[in-house]
Each structure stands twice: as C-alpha cells, then as structure tokens.
Amino acid sequence: MIRKKIVILLIFVFFVLSSVFGGDSSDIISGFRFKSGMRHLLTLDGERYGDPNRGKVPESYEPVAFAPEDFAQLSMGLEYLYPVWGNLEIGLGYEYNSIIRATKSYRNNALLQNGSIELEKLYYSNNPLYLVLKYNFEPVPGITPYLIGRLGLSYNKLNYTYAYWDFIGPEAGIGQAVLLSTVKPVEDLKESPYFAFGFGIEVGDHAYFEGIYSYTSLDFSNHFLMSVPVIQFMVHEEYTLNVNQFQFYFGYKMGRRSAQKPVNEFIGQHYKIEGFNFSLGVNNHLRMDGKISHKPGYLNDWGEEVESKRDVSLVPQNAVLPDINIEYIFRLTGDLGIGLGVMYESMSEYQLEKKFPVSSAVQVDYLTDFSMIVPYAVLKWRFYPMKTPSPYLIGRLGYSFNSYDYYKTQGGIDKERGGAKDIRNGTYFGLGFGMIFTQHLFMEMVYGKTRTAFEEKYDDEVFPGTIYSFTESWDLNIKFFQLNFGYRF
C-alpha cells in the first residue's frame, strides 16, 4: 500500500511541475531515454546491533563493512523527460540493478591448523523509482553537456547467508573440519530514500553518456538459532548500512529536435585554460574501510605463526573538512589542459567503536590528528572556451602523504600502545567535473580515493605474570568527495 502511494505521488508531482512550468523549449528533445551501463560499489557499510536471547544479556554493536566480490554490475534504466522552462527538463525514471555479492570475513588460526573462518555474505539489488531534474548547457556543434539530479525511493532485495568453519578435535593434530552454514531469514527489509547527481554529454540528437554518483541505505533485521557445544540460543540482529556507488551509462534518446538554436556564439573574452588556479572548499569523507591483521608473539599448536584477520569500518568524526588546492595548468589545445597541483587537508579523527555483548565495556580505536598532502598531475577538458558558464571534466593522479596517530580506549580507559608506526602513503586518483562562471571564478566537484597502512606494536599481560608482544597491521581505504570554489589568475 505504501509503495503504491509513493508511485502515485511521484507521478502527480511530475505532471504538476510539467503543467505549471512547461513552456517553449522546442530546441530540447522530449521523450523516452533508455540507458545501459555499469555500477561500481564505493562503500557498503554501517552498524550492526546484536541482541542475543532477545535482551537477556546486554546488546552489542559494531561498525561493519562488506567488500564487493565483483568490480562492477549491470545497470539499466528507462526515463521520460519533458521540457519545462528554458534549458530545464523534468521527468520520471526507473532503474534495474543486478545483484551485488558482498562479503565480510574473519579468520583466525590461533589454536589449530586451519583454525576458524567466519564468512558473511549479502546478495543485494535495488530498483529505484525517481524524479529527474536535468539542466542542459548551450550546445556546441554535435555536443550538449548537462547536469542531472534524481530523488526517489529504492526498492531493495536481499538474501543473507552466514558460514562458519572450525577445526576441532579431542587433541591437537587430530580433529575434523566442521562447516556450519545458515541462511539468515531477512526481516523488516525496508524501502529507502534514494538520491543521485551527475554529469552527462549528449552526442548528436540521440546518443548520450552519463556518470552518476548515487546514495541509498539498507535497513533490515534477522534472527537465527546459534548453536555452540551444549548450548543453543536465539540471536536477533539489526543492520543499518550505507550504499554509495558510481554508475556510468551509454544511452539512446528517442525523438528529434524541431528547431536548432545557433550554437557556439562568441560571448565575451576567450578565457584561457592555462594559468594558476587557487581554490578553497570542503572534503566530505565516506567511511574508511579495510582490514586488520592481528599477530601475537607466539606460535600455534602446529608451530605456525598465529594470525587473525577481520574487516573493519571507521567512522569520520568530522565528515566535512576544509581543504586547499593550488594548480598550474598548461594549455595543450584550446579545450584541453594538463598541469600539476597539490591538495592539503587536515581533520581531527576517525574512530571505530565496538560494544562487547558480555559486558558493558566499549572499545574505541582512534586515528587522530589525520592530515593529507597530495601532489598530483591533473587533466582538464573544457567543452567550449568561448562561453560562460563553461563546464569541464577533471582527472587527477598523484600520491598521498599521510600523517596521523593511533590510540585505543576500553571501558573509558586509555590504552596507550606506542601509536601508529611505519605509516605508509598511497596512490591517489580523482574524477569529477567543474564549471567556469566568469573569467576568474570557478567551482569543482571531485571524487577522490587513496589508501594508507600502519602497524601498532604493544605488550600485553595475557595471564597473570605472562606478557606477550602483539603486532596489529591496518590496511585502509580513504574515500571522499571534494567541493571547491576557486579563483583563476
């Protein structure tokens, strides 16, 4: 019933806006657009809340991050667009996305050979229904760049499986590999808000290319019977996950222009692409996902090095942070420039917080005093240099120099362990688009990704009078969106 009401509401909004604002936009094609392409999952992470025995023991919570098994999945869609005013179009759209297979794992060989492996897997797909808002820039011969935004509702589908392998036996060296696997029934799977924005190029009257960033969420719960030797108990879990993805499409637009406005008129000064660019803005950080490898300073019963690995997700405490960019662009052609730049950003901290189910203690890992200095090469392609506003595409490739420290608290007590050691830097890349508004003022939006790694070494008293050395190795991905406003000299 709720789904039907939302569909009716979206259709009603579309017809109201098209009837109120519809005007003479004969140079814009109205009609259906069919698109097909790929989507790449940027992040699938959030929080998991556990409640064993339905509240008979304290609940637990922890950040979770699922890693996609495939680089990309199929994405297809159909939209109807209608011109409403000037270069503005509004429409309705529906999108089909194929299944994402994503996993979260934990491995530990502390006791016996092969040890234990815990594997969670999601089979997830979503089909959003949305309103479209599209703004077309003045065309040049054969090319019309545009901005596009979407707002709607995502209809989610999900299957969830859990598997656990353990190597058990009466004594070391004699045992049996046991596989416990279950499909966790998914309950209360909800539809979720969906929004997206991006940039596209129409080529001729029919073909177009489009790049889209989209966000939705995934909220569901499940319960299952957990069996351990002698004891069985019911576990209830709730998940709240964020789904960030990038989509790229090739499309076909039906219809034909009934009139064509003059294009590529000279407006004002020919703005040079070369020169210094200085910009200030903000970076909106996504969660930092990765893996932790934990190695104690002793061997297992088979004389092997002990190691456990698990997936982690760290939450930025200040998701929006100031940054500075300085670039110098050399002109290759009238529309294409290449140059060098540097970005600086500083933030307070990331944190990973986990509450244990057997006590009220909360363990928090902190990455604090985090900053990045990123020198990079940049490529910019302007669609036409003789008009304003003048859109352009951006590509960056560089190297990130990272600086931060690490510490941990448990039950509110600081556990200083020497901080982060052997901090490693990482390759940086960025993709985005920009807009030149006047001879000097511009705006840019760029998605960036880099990575870092570090080690933490400490001694801990495992048993009274028994102290072992431990090493934790962290390998993390840093992802963010950058929005800057700048001045061109």
C-alpha positions as CSV (number, residue, x, y, z in Angstrom):
1,M,0.0,0.0,0.0
2,I,2.8,2.4,0.9
3,R,4.6,1.6,-2.4
4,K,1.5,2.4,-4.4
5,K,1.1,5.7,-2.7
6,I,4.7,6.7,-3.3
7,V,4.4,5.8,-7.0
8,I,1.2,7.9,-7.3
9,L,2.8,10.8,-5.5
10,L,5.9,10.8,-7.8
11,I,3.7,10.7,-10.9
12,F,1.5,13.5,-9.5
13,V,4.5,15.8,-8.8
14,F,5.8,15.2,-12.3
15,F,2.5,16.2,-14.0
16,V,2.0,19.2,-11.7
17,L,5.5,20.6,-12.4
18,S,5.4,19.9,-16.1
19,S,2.0,21.6,-16.5
20,V,2.9,24.6,-14.3
21,F,6.4,25.3,-15.8
22,G,6.0,23.8,-19.2
23,G,7.0,26.3,-21.9
24,D,8.6,26.9,-25.2
25,S,11.7,24.7,-25.3
26,S,11.5,23.5,-28.8
27,D,15.2,23.1,-29.1
28,I,15.1,20.3,-26.4
29,I,14.1,16.7,-27.2
30,S,11.4,15.4,-25.0
31,G,10.6,11.8,-24.8
32,F,11.9,8.4,-23.6
33,R,15.6,7.7,-22.8
34,F,16.9,4.2,-22.5
35,K,20.3,3.6,-20.8
36,S,22.5,0.6,-20.1
37,G,25.9,0.5,-18.3
38,M,27.6,-0.5,-15.1
39,R,27.6,0.4,-11.4
40,H,30.7,0.2,-9.1
41,L,30.1,-0.1,-5.4
42,L,32.1,2.5,-3.5
43,T,31.0,1.5,0.1
44,L,28.6,-0.8,1.7
45,D,29.0,-0.2,5.4
46,G,27.3,0.9,8.6
47,E,26.4,-0.6,12.0
48,R,25.2,-3.9,13.3
49,Y,23.3,-4.3,16.5
50,G,23.1,-7.7,18.2
51,D,20.8,-8.9,20.9
52,P,21.3,-12.5,22.0
53,N,18.4,-14.1,23.8
54,R,16.2,-11.2,23.0
55,G,17.5,-8.9,25.7
56,K,18.6,-11.4,28.4
57,V,22.2,-10.2,28.1
58,P,23.4,-6.7,27.1
59,E,23.2,-5.9,23.4
60,S,26.3,-5.4,21.3
61,Y,27.1,-3.0,18.4
62,E,29.9,-2.6,16.0
63,P,30.7,-0.9,12.6
64,V,30.6,-3.3,9.7
65,A,31.9,-3.1,6.1
66,F,31.1,-5.5,3.3
67,A,33.5,-5.8,0.3
68,P,32.1,-6.4,-3.2
69,E,33.3,-9.6,-4.9
70,D,32.9,-8.0,-8.4
71,F,34.2,-4.7,-9.7
72,A,31.0,-3.8,-11.5
73,Q,27.4,-5.0,-12.0
74,L,24.9,-4.4,-14.8
75,S,22.7,-1.3,-14.5
76,M,19.8,-0.4,-16.9
77,G,17.1,2.2,-16.8
78,L,14.2,4.0,-18.6
79,E,13.3,7.7,-18.2
80,Y,10.8,10.0,-19.7
81,L,11.9,13.7,-19.8
82,Y,9.7,16.8,-20.5
83,P,11.0,20.4,-21.1
84,V,9.6,22.8,-18.5
85,W,11.5,26.1,-18.9
86,G,14.4,27.2,-21.0
87,N,17.1,24.5,-20.8
88,L,15.5,22.7,-17.9
89,E,13.8,19.3,-18.1
90,I,11.9,17.2,-15.6
91,G,10.9,13.6,-15.8
92,L,10.3,10.2,-14.2
93,G,12.7,7.2,-14.2
94,Y,13.1,3.6,-13.2
95,E,16.3,1.7,-12.8
96,Y,17.2,-2.0,-12.7
97,N,20.4,-3.0,-11.0
98,S,21.8,-6.6,-10.9
99,I,22.8,-8.4,-7.8
100,I,25.8,-7.3,-5.7
101,R,27.7,-10.0,-3.9
102,A,29.5,-8.6,-0.9
103,T,31.3,-10.4,1.9
104,K,32.6,-9.7,5.4
105,S,35.1,-12.2,6.8
106,Y,37.1,-13.1,9.9
107,R,39.9,-15.6,10.0
108,N,41.9,-17.0,13.0
109,N,44.5,-19.8,13.2
110,A,45.3,-19.3,16.9
111,L,44.5,-22.8,18.1
112,L,44.8,-25.5,15.5
113,Q,45.8,-25.8,11.9
114,N,43.2,-24.2,9.6
115,G,41.7,-22.5,12.7
116,S,38.3,-20.9,12.2
117,I,36.8,-18.9,9.4
118,E,33.7,-16.8,9.7
119,L,32.1,-15.5,6.5
120,E,29.0,-13.4,6.0
121,K,27.7,-12.7,2.5
122,L,25.0,-10.4,1.2
123,Y,23.2,-10.8,-2.2
124,Y,21.8,-7.3,-2.7
125,S,20.0,-5.5,-5.5
126,N,17.9,-2.3,-5.6
127,N,15.5,-0.8,-8.2
128,P,14.9,2.9,-7.6
129,L,11.9,4.9,-8.9
130,Y,12.7,8.6,-9.0
131,L,12.0,12.1,-10.3
132,V,14.7,13.5,-12.7
133,L,15.8,17.1,-13.0
134,K,18.1,17.9,-16.0
135,Y,19.8,21.1,-16.9
136,N,21.2,21.4,-20.5
137,F,24.1,23.8,-21.2
138,E,24.1,25.7,-24.5
139,P,25.2,23.2,-27.2
140,V,28.3,23.3,-29.4
141,P,28.1,21.5,-32.7
142,G,27.3,17.9,-32.0
143,I,27.7,18.1,-28.2
144,T,25.3,19.2,-25.4
145,P,26.7,18.8,-21.8
146,Y,24.2,18.7,-18.9
147,L,23.8,18.3,-15.2
148,I,21.3,15.8,-13.8
149,G,19.8,15.1,-10.4
150,R,17.5,12.4,-9.1
151,L,15.3,12.0,-6.0
152,G,13.1,8.9,-5.3
153,L,12.7,5.6,-3.5
154,S,14.8,2.5,-3.7
155,Y,13.0,-0.9,-3.7
156,N,15.5,-3.3,-2.1
157,K,16.0,-7.0,-2.4
158,L,18.3,-9.0,-0.1
159,N,19.5,-12.5,0.8
160,Y,21.9,-13.0,3.6
161,T,24.0,-16.1,4.4
162,Y,26.4,-17.0,7.2
163,A,29.0,-19.7,7.3
164,Y,31.5,-20.8,10.0
165,W,34.3,-23.2,9.6
166,D,36.0,-24.6,12.7
167,F,38.8,-27.2,13.1
168,I,38.0,-29.1,16.3
169,G,39.1,-32.4,17.8
170,P,40.0,-34.2,21.1
171,E,43.6,-33.1,20.9
172,A,46.0,-31.1,18.8
173,G,46.6,-32.7,15.4
174,I,43.6,-34.9,15.5
175,G,40.3,-33.3,14.6
176,Q,37.7,-32.7,12.0
177,A,36.8,-29.6,9.9
178,V,33.3,-28.6,10.7
179,L,31.2,-26.3,8.5
180,L,28.2,-24.6,10.0
181,S,26.2,-22.7,7.4
182,T,22.8,-21.0,7.5
183,V,20.7,-18.6,5.6
184,K,19.6,-15.9,8.0
185,P,16.0,-15.0,7.3
186,V,15.8,-11.3,6.4
187,E,13.1,-9.5,8.2
188,D,11.7,-5.9,8.0
189,L,13.6,-5.1,4.8
190,K,12.5,-1.5,4.2
191,E,12.4,0.7,1.1
192,S,14.9,3.6,1.4
193,P,15.3,7.2,0.2
194,Y,17.4,7.5,-3.0
195,F,19.2,10.4,-4.4
196,A,21.8,10.9,-7.1
197,F,23.6,13.6,-9.1
198,G,25.9,13.6,-12.1
199,F,27.1,14.9,-15.4
200,G,26.4,13.9,-18.9
201,I,27.1,14.6,-22.6
202,E,24.6,14.3,-25.4
203,V,26.2,13.5,-28.8
204,G,24.0,14.4,-31.7
205,D,20.3,14.0,-31.3
206,H,20.1,10.6,-29.8
207,A,23.3,9.2,-28.1
208,Y,24.4,10.2,-24.7
209,F,27.0,9.3,-22.0
210,E,26.3,9.8,-18.3
211,G,28.3,9.5,-15.0
212,I,26.2,9.3,-11.7
213,Y,27.0,9.2,-8.0
214,S,24.1,7.7,-6.1
215,Y,23.3,7.0,-2.4
216,T,20.7,5.0,-0.6
217,S,20.6,2.9,2.6
218,L,19.8,-0.6,3.5
219,D,17.9,-1.3,6.8
220,F,16.9,-4.9,7.8
221,S,16.9,-7.3,10.7
222,N,17.1,-11.1,11.1
223,H,17.1,-13.7,13.8
224,F,18.6,-17.2,13.9
225,L,19.4,-20.0,16.2
226,M,23.1,-20.1,17.2
227,S,24.4,-23.5,18.3
228,V,27.6,-24.0,20.3
229,P,28.5,-27.1,22.2
230,V,25.6,-28.0,24.6
231,I,24.0,-24.5,24.3
232,Q,21.6,-23.1,21.8
233,F,20.3,-19.5,21.9
234,M,18.5,-17.1,19.6
235,V,20.2,-14.1,18.2
236,H,18.4,-11.0,16.9
237,E,20.4,-8.6,14.7
238,E,19.6,-5.2,13.1
239,Y,21.7,-3.7,10.3
240,T,21.8,-0.1,9.1
241,L,24.0,0.1,6.0
242,N,25.0,2.9,3.6
243,V,25.2,2.2,-0.1
244,N,27.4,4.6,-2.1
245,Q,28.0,3.8,-5.7
246,F,29.2,5.2,-9.0
247,Q,27.3,4.5,-12.3
248,F,28.3,5.0,-15.9
249,Y,25.8,4.7,-18.8
250,F,25.6,4.7,-22.5
251,G,22.1,5.7,-23.6
252,Y,19.7,6.4,-26.5
253,K,17.2,9.2,-26.5
254,M,14.1,9.0,-28.7
255,G,12.7,11.9,-30.6
256,R,14.2,14.7,-32.8
257,R,14.8,18.4,-32.3
258,S,12.1,20.5,-34.1
259,A,14.4,23.5,-34.1
260,Q,18.1,24.2,-33.5
261,K,19.4,27.4,-31.9
262,P,22.6,29.0,-33.1
263,V,25.5,27.5,-31.3
264,N,29.0,28.4,-30.3
265,E,28.4,32.2,-30.4
266,F,31.2,34.2,-29.1
267,I,30.3,35.6,-25.6
268,G,32.9,38.0,-24.1
269,Q,36.5,37.2,-23.8
270,H,38.2,33.9,-24.9
271,Y,39.1,32.6,-21.4
272,K,42.4,30.9,-21.4
273,I,42.6,27.5,-19.8
274,E,46.2,27.9,-18.7
275,G,47.4,29.7,-15.6
276,F,47.2,29.4,-11.8
277,N,44.1,28.1,-10.1
278,F,43.6,28.6,-6.3
279,S,40.6,27.1,-4.5
280,L,39.2,26.5,-1.1
281,G,36.4,24.1,-0.2
282,V,35.4,21.0,1.8
283,N,36.0,17.3,1.6
284,N,33.1,15.1,2.6
285,H,34.7,11.9,3.9
286,L,33.0,8.5,3.5
287,R,33.7,5.7,6.0
288,M,37.2,4.3,5.9
289,D,37.1,0.6,5.3
290,G,39.8,-2.0,5.3
291,K,41.3,-4.9,7.2
292,I,43.2,-5.6,10.4
293,S,45.8,-8.3,10.8
294,H,46.5,-9.3,14.4
295,K,49.7,-11.3,15.3
296,P,50.6,-12.3,18.8
297,G,54.2,-13.2,19.6
298,Y,53.7,-17.0,20.0
299,L,53.1,-19.9,17.7
300,N,50.0,-22.2,17.5
301,D,49.9,-25.9,18.3
302,W,51.3,-26.7,14.9
303,G,54.3,-24.4,15.2
304,E,52.9,-21.8,12.8
305,E,52.7,-18.1,13.2
306,V,49.4,-17.1,14.7
307,E,47.3,-14.6,12.8
308,S,43.7,-13.4,12.7
309,K,42.2,-11.0,10.1
310,R,39.0,-9.1,10.1
311,D,37.2,-6.4,8.0
312,V,36.7,-3.0,9.7
313,S,34.9,0.2,9.1
314,L,36.0,3.5,10.7
315,V,33.6,6.5,11.0
316,P,34.9,10.1,10.4
317,Q,34.0,12.3,13.4
318,N,34.2,15.4,11.2
319,A,32.8,14.2,7.9
320,V,33.1,17.7,6.3
321,L,36.5,19.2,6.4
322,P,38.3,22.3,4.8
323,D,40.8,21.8,2.1
324,I,43.1,23.9,-0.1
325,N,44.0,23.2,-3.8
326,I,46.7,25.0,-5.9
327,E,47.2,24.1,-9.6
328,Y,49.0,25.4,-12.6
329,I,47.5,24.3,-16.0
330,F,49.4,24.2,-19.3
331,R,47.4,24.5,-22.5
332,L,47.6,21.6,-24.9
333,T,44.8,22.7,-27.2
334,G,42.0,25.3,-26.9
335,D,39.9,22.9,-24.8
336,L,42.5,20.6,-23.2
337,G,44.9,21.4,-20.4
338,I,47.4,19.4,-18.3
339,G,49.0,20.6,-15.2
340,L,50.4,20.0,-11.7
341,G,48.6,20.6,-8.4
342,V,48.7,20.0,-4.7
343,M,45.9,19.4,-2.1
344,Y,46.2,19.8,1.6
345,E,43.6,18.6,4.1
346,S,43.6,18.3,7.9
347,M,41.0,16.6,10.2
348,S,40.6,15.6,13.8
349,E,39.9,11.9,13.8
350,Y,38.3,8.6,12.6
351,Q,37.0,6.1,15.2
352,L,36.0,2.5,15.3
353,E,33.6,1.8,18.2
354,K,32.5,-1.6,19.4
355,K,30.4,-2.7,22.4
356,F,31.0,-6.2,23.6
357,P,28.0,-8.5,24.3
358,V,29.4,-9.9,27.5
359,S,30.0,-6.7,29.3
360,S,29.1,-3.0,29.3
361,A,32.7,-2.1,28.2
362,V,33.0,-0.1,25.0
363,Q,36.3,-0.4,23.0
364,V,37.1,2.5,20.7
365,D,40.0,2.7,18.2
366,Y,41.1,6.2,17.2
367,L,43.0,7.6,14.2
368,T,43.7,11.1,15.4
369,D,45.4,14.3,14.0
370,F,44.8,13.0,10.5
371,S,46.1,15.1,7.6
372,M,47.0,14.6,3.9
373,I,49.3,16.4,1.5
374,V,48.6,15.2,-2.1
375,P,50.7,16.3,-5.1
376,Y,49.1,15.3,-8.4
377,A,49.0,15.6,-12.1
378,V,45.7,17.0,-13.5
379,L,44.0,16.8,-16.9
380,K,41.1,19.2,-17.7
381,W,38.9,19.2,-20.8
382,R,36.6,22.1,-21.4
383,F,33.6,21.6,-23.7
384,Y,34.0,25.1,-25.2
385,P,36.2,28.0,-24.1
386,M,34.0,30.8,-25.6
387,K,31.0,30.7,-23.4
388,T,30.2,31.1,-19.7
389,P,29.2,29.1,-17.8
390,S,31.8,26.7,-19.3
391,P,31.7,23.1,-17.9
392,Y,34.7,20.8,-18.0
393,L,35.8,17.3,-16.9
394,I,38.7,16.6,-14.4
395,G,41.1,13.7,-13.9
396,R,43.8,13.5,-11.3
397,L,46.6,11.1,-10.5
398,G,49.0,11.6,-7.6
399,Y,50.5,10.4,-4.4
400,S,49.1,11.0,-0.9
401,F,51.4,11.7,2.0
402,N,49.5,10.8,5.2
403,S,50.1,11.7,8.8
404,Y,48.1,10.6,11.9
405,D,48.4,8.8,15.2
406,Y,46.6,5.9,16.8
407,Y,45.4,5.0,20.3
408,K,42.7,2.9,21.9
409,T,40.3,3.1,24.8
410,Q,38.4,0.3,26.6
411,G,35.7,1.0,29.1
412,G,36.7,4.7,29.0
413,I,40.3,3.9,30.0
414,D,43.1,5.0,27.5
415,K,45.4,2.1,26.4
416,E,48.4,3.9,25.0
417,R,50.4,1.4,22.9
418,G,53.1,3.5,21.2
419,G,50.9,4.9,18.5
420,A,51.0,4.3,14.7
421,K,54.3,3.0,13.3
422,D,55.5,2.6,9.7
423,I,52.8,4.8,8.3
424,R,52.5,4.2,4.6
425,N,51.3,6.5,1.9
426,G,49.3,5.6,-1.1
427,T,48.4,6.4,-4.8
428,Y,45.7,9.0,-5.2
429,F,43.2,9.4,-8.0
430,G,40.3,11.7,-8.6
431,L,37.5,12.1,-11.1
432,G,35.0,14.9,-11.4
433,F,33.7,17.9,-13.2
434,G,33.9,21.7,-12.9
435,M,32.3,24.9,-14.0
436,I,33.8,28.2,-15.0
437,F,31.4,31.0,-14.2
438,T,33.3,34.1,-15.1
439,Q,36.8,34.9,-16.3
440,H,38.1,34.3,-12.8
441,L,35.6,32.3,-10.7
442,F,35.0,28.5,-10.9
443,M,33.6,25.5,-9.0
444,E,34.7,21.9,-8.9
445,M,33.4,18.6,-7.6
446,V,35.8,15.6,-7.5
447,Y,35.5,12.1,-6.1
448,G,38.9,11.0,-4.6
449,K,40.4,7.8,-3.3
450,T,43.7,6.8,-1.7
451,R,44.9,4.4,0.9
452,T,47.1,4.1,3.9
453,A,48.6,1.4,6.2
454,F,50.4,1.3,9.5
455,E,51.5,-1.0,12.3
456,E,50.9,-0.9,16.0
457,K,53.1,-2.9,18.4
458,Y,52.5,-3.4,22.1
459,D,53.0,-5.7,25.1
460,D,50.0,-7.1,27.0
461,E,49.6,-9.3,30.1
462,V,47.5,-12.2,28.8
463,F,47.7,-14.2,32.0
464,P,49.0,-13.1,35.4
465,G,52.8,-12.9,35.1
466,T,52.6,-13.8,31.3
467,I,53.3,-11.0,28.9
468,Y,53.3,-11.3,25.1
469,S,54.2,-8.9,22.3
470,F,51.5,-8.2,19.7
471,T,51.5,-6.6,16.3
472,E,48.4,-5.2,14.6
473,S,48.7,-4.3,10.9
474,W,46.0,-1.9,9.4
475,D,45.3,-1.6,5.7
476,L,42.7,1.1,5.0
477,N,41.0,2.9,2.0
478,I,40.3,6.6,2.2
479,K,37.3,7.9,0.1
480,F,35.9,11.4,-0.1
481,F,34.0,13.9,-2.2
482,Q,35.6,17.4,-2.7
483,L,33.6,20.6,-3.4
484,N,35.8,23.6,-4.0
485,F,35.2,27.2,-5.1
486,G,38.2,29.0,-6.7
487,Y,39.9,31.9,-8.4
488,R,41.7,31.7,-11.7
489,F,44.7,34.0,-12.2
